[in-house]
Amino acid sequence: MLKSVTGFSLLAWRSIDEAQARADIAEVTALLQAGELHAATTTLPLTDIARAHQLLEDRAIPGRIVLIP
């Protein structure tokens, strides 16, 4: 089953039901540690910064772009 989370307020979510928020964080942490959950990232060399900006402007990449030296 595919699930995704985008654009939410962590503070508002936690304030609604703190116990459930803690349980959710524990579940997500376990999934990350098990390798069953991956962040949506794209890695580009710093020299491709113009391309990175274009990808952001075009909304071509779901998630984050990480520039490395």
VEXGUPA-89442 format. One line per field, with one value per residue (C-alpha): residue number from 0; x, y, z. Coordinates in Angstrom, 1 decimal, padded with zeros to 4 digits. Layout:
N
num = (NUM/...)
east = (X/...)
north = (Y/...)
up = (Z/...)
This chain:
69
num = (0/1/2/3/4/5/6/7/8/9/10/11/12/13/14/15/16/17/18/19/20/21/22/23/24/25/26/27/28/29/30/31/32/33/34/35/36/37/38/39/40/41/42/43/44/45/46/47/48/49/50/51/52/53/54/55/56/57/58/59/60/61/62/63/64/65/66/67/68)
east = (000.0/001.4/001.0/002.4/002.5/003.0/002.7/001.4/001.9/003.8/002.8/-000.9/-000.9/000.8/-001.5/-004.7/-003.7/-000.3/-000.4/-001.4/001.3/003.9/002.6/002.7/006.3/007.3/005.7/007.4/010.8/010.4/009.6/012.6/014.9/013.5/014.2/010.5/010.1/012.2/012.3/011.5/014.8/016.9/020.6/022.5/026.0/026.3/027.4/023.8/022.2/020.5/018.9/017.9/016.1/014.4/013.2/011.8/010.1/008.6/007.5/009.1/010.5/008.3/010.2/013.5/016.5/019.9/022.9/026.3/029.7)
north = (000.0/003.4/006.3/009.8/012.8/016.3/019.8/019.5/021.4/019.2/021.4/021.5/017.7/017.0/019.3/017.5/014.1/014.0/010.3/009.4/011.7/009.8/006.5/007.7/009.0/005.6/003.8/006.0/005.7/001.9/001.9/004.1/001.8/-001.3/000.3/000.2/004.0/006.4/010.1/011.6/013.2/013.9/014.5/016.7/018.0/021.7/022.5/021.6/024.4/025.9/022.6/022.2/025.6/024.6/021.3/023.2/025.8/023.2/021.1/018.2/016.5/015.3/015.9/017.7/018.4/018.0/019.7/018.1/019.6)
up = (000.0/-001.0/001.5/001.4/003.6/002.3/003.7/007.2/010.5/012.9/015.9/015.0/014.4/017.8/019.7/018.5/020.1/021.7/022.5/018.9/017.5/019.6/018.4/014.8/015.2/016.7/013.7/011.1/012.9/012.9/009.1/008.4/010.4/008.6/005.2/004.4/004.2/002.1/001.8/-001.6/-002.5/-005.5/-005.2/-007.7/-007.8/-006.8/-010.3/-011.4/-009.3/-012.3/-013.2/-009.5/-009.6/-012.9/-011.4/-008.4/-010.5/-012.8/-009.8/-011.5/-008.4/-005.5/-002.3/-001.8/-003.9/-002.1/-003.7/-002.9/-003.4)
